[in-house]
């Protein structure tokens, strides 16, 4: 069984052979981030596929934020590059959940939380606790929080 990390390595080697600079540099940086995460604790360890996905998600988010910052700063070329890297990383992530599905899950969670007596600001945390495991990796935290806030506001 191939791990996600070994797939990234294989894809990196293929990208190097194909002289695909964008793919090879993006994968190299991502693998470096994975290695950094592996040696971050008290002892070096191998990351699980889920942990590798978290690193890729974080890297993809960095690229999106950088692309926005470059675009606002009028640096279209850099923005395009960051956007391309982000899209490349997204191909390794689970497909993102549609707005409709996300909204349906959040609406159910809001009802559950209210039935359990959660109200006001506390309801936000209660709802997030119910929603997060259901959407893990398929919807970004900020996106989830926005829908939860909107539905709680009624």
TIDO-233970 format. One record per residue: residue in three letters; x, y, z of N, C-alpha, C in turn. Coordinates in steps of 0.1 Angstrom, whole numbers, plus 5000, padded with zeros to 4 digits. Last residue first. Layout:
N
ALAXYZXYZXYZ;...
//
This chain:
154
UNK470353325124468953295120468653375107;UNK472753305134472153445135470753435130;UNK473353045128473053075142472353215143;UNK473953075101472753005104472353025119;UNK476253235102475053285095473853205099;UNK478053075117477653205122476353255115;UNK478152855099477652835113477152975118;UNK479352975077478052915076477452905089;UNK481853045089480953145083479553095082;UNK482952805097482552895107481653005101;UNK483452685071482452625080482052725090;UNK485452865062484152845054483052785063;UNK487452815081486852955079485452945072;UNK488052535077487552595089486752725088;UNK487052395045487952465053487252535066;UNK485952075039485552215040486552285050;UNK487151835040486251855029485752005028;UNK488551785064489251785051488451815039;UNK485651705080487051715081487751695067;UNK482951705084483451775072484951775071;UNK482451575108481651535096482251595083;UNK484051705127484351565123483651525110;UNK482651975127484051945122484351805119;UNK479951965138480251975123481651935119;UNK480151955165479351855158479751845143;UNK481852175171482152035176481451925169;UNK480252375161481552345154481952205158;UNK478152385180477852345166479152305159;UNK479552465203478852335203478652285189;UNK480552715195481452605198480852475197;UNK478052845191479052835181479952725183;UNK476752845216476252755206477252745194;UNK477953045231478352905234477852805223;UNK476653275222478053245217478453105220;UNK473353125222474253245221475653205217;UNK473052795236472552915231473653025230;UNK472352455239473352555236472752675230;UNK470552245244470452365252471552465250;UNK470252045226471052015238471152135247;UNK468952185207468152085214468852045227;UNK471052325197469952395203469152305212;UNK472552115185473152195196472052275204;UNK470752025166471251935176471752015188;UNK470452255149469252195156469752105168;UNK473152275141472552385148471352335156;UNK473352035126474152055138473652165147;UNK471652085105471351975114472051995127;UNK473152305094471752325098471352215108;UNK475452175086475552275096474152295102;UNK474552005066475251945078475152045089;UNK473552195048472652095053473252035066;UNK475952345041474852415048473852315054;UNK477352145028477852205040476752265048;UNK475752095006475951985015476452045029;UNK475952354994474652294997474852185008;UNK478552384988477952474997476652415002;UNK480352064986479552174980478952264991;UNK483651994998482251974999481452094993;UNK486451914978485752004987484251984987;UNK488051594977487251694970486551784980;UNK491151574995489851524992489051634985;UNK494251664977493251674988491951614985;UNK495751684955496151574965495151564977;UNK494951904942494751774935495051654945;UNK495852114957494452074959494151934952;UNK498452154946498252084959496852034961;UNK497652294923498352164922498252084935;UNK496552524934495652424926496352294925;UNK498852634945497652594953496752494947;UNK500252684922500852594932499652544941;UNK498652874910498952754903499452644913;UNK498753084929497453014926497652884919;UNK501453154927500853104940499553024937;UNK501353244900502253134904501753074917;UNK499553464901499353344893500153224897;UNK501053634919499653584923499353454915;UNK503253694903503453614915502153554920;UNK501853844883502653724880502853634892;UNK500554054897499753954890500553824887;UNK500754244920501854154914501154034908;UNK499054414934499354444920500454354914;UNK498354344959499554434957499954454943;UNK496354174954496054304960497154404958;UNK497853964945496854024936496554164941;UNK499353894968500053944956499054014947;UNK497153814985498053924989498753984977;UNK496253594970495353714973496153834976;UNK498453424971497953474958497053594960;UNK498653384999499753454992499253514979;UNK496353235003496453365009497553445003;UNK496953014987495753094984495853224990;UNK499252915000499352964986498153044982;UNK498252845025499252955024499353005010;UNK496552635017495952765022496952875022;UNK498452455010497552504999496852635004;UNK499552405035500352455024499552515013;UNK497352295048497952415053498852485042;UNK497052065032495952155034496452295038;UNK499451935037499051975024498052085024;UNK499051875065500151965060499852015046;UNK496851715064496751835071497851935067;UNK497851495049496751575043496651715050;UNK499551395069500151455056499151545049;UNK497751305087498551415091499251485079;UNK496651105071495751205076496551335080;UNK498850935068498251005056497351115060;UNK501151005095500050925089499550995076;UNK504651055095503251105096502351015089;UNK507050905116506450905103505050955104;UNK509151105138508151005135507651015121;UNK511551195162511251185148510151075146;UNK510551325193511251225185510751225171;UNK509351555201510451515209511251415201;UNK508351715169508151675183509451635190;UNK509251775143508851885152508751835167;UNK509851605124510851615134510551725144;UNK507551615108507951485114509051495125;UNK507451875100506451835109506851705116;UNK509551865082509651955093508651915104;UNK508451685063509651645071509751735083;UNK506451855053506051725059507251685068;UNK507952065042506952095053506551965060;UNK509151915022510051985033509152015045;UNK507051855006507751745013508651805024;UNK506452114998505452045005506151925013;UNK508752174983508452254994507452185004;UNK508551974963509751984971509452064984;UNK506152044951506151924958507451914967;UNK506952294939505752284948505852164957;UNK509052214922509252304934508152304944;UNK507652034905508851994913509052084925;UNK505652194893505352084901506452044910;UNK507252404880506252434890505952314899;UNK509052254863509552334874508452364885;UNK509351974850508152054853508552134866;UNK511151784838511551924839510352024842;UNK510551524840509751604830510151744830;UNK512051464863512351404850511751484838;UNK510551614882511951644879512451594865;UNK508151474881508151614877509651664874;UNK508951224891508451234877508551374872;UNK509751304917510751244908510251254893;UNK507151384926508351474926509351424916;UNK505751154925505351254917506451364915;UNK507151014945507150954932506751064922;UNK506551184968507951154963508051104949;UNK503751154969504351284966505851274961;UNK503650884975503150924962503651064959;UNK504750885000505550824989505050854976;UNK502651025013504051085013504851015001;UNK500650845011500450975004501851035003;UNK501850505006501450615015501350745006;UNK500750214990501550334990500950444999;UNK500849885000500050005000500950135000;
//
